[in-house]
Amino acid sequence: MPVLDDDMRRVVLEQKLGFVATVCPDGTPNLSPKGTTTIWDDEHLLFADIRSPQTVRNLVENPVAEINVVDPIVRKGYRFKGRATLHSTGEIYERGLALLAELGYEASPERVRTIVLVKVEQAAQLISPAYDGGASEEEVAGRWERRLREILKRRRLSPR
């Protein structure tokens, strides 16, 4: 049975941005956005180390990570917890570069230092409290779309 179900796969592939939490040597959290987050297979997520020195250092010392991927419009998504492996050369590294290139990323060895695979051991749905009052997905999305229009309107009016 696959760990990553169809909806999890859909959200990850649509959003592409995962927020990766690792643990620093002093025990404090490190949270870093990864715009290359994608599906490797039914049990693994992948992201590229492009500018992730602290994330990689943390994973060398303590190879556990949590990746949150959320659709900001409907405010739903998933959290994935698991163990990471780091690949800077070899077959997995080359396959990771090829997968990212196939998905439209600039994935050259000059740009991508490391391919990080996270074996998903736990997955859970994330749902915003915006739904607590019985709001539908369409209502929540409508609120966020109106908010986005207001932000864009303000940005166009402000001097640059």
Secondary structure by P-SEA (a helix, b strand, c coil): cccccaaaaaaaaaccbbbbbbbccccbbbbbbbcccccccccbbbbbccccaaaaaaaaacccbbbbbbcccccccbbbbbbbbbbcccaaaaaaaaaaaaaccccccccccbbbbbcccbbbbbbcccccccccaaaaaaaaaaaaaaaaaaaaaccc
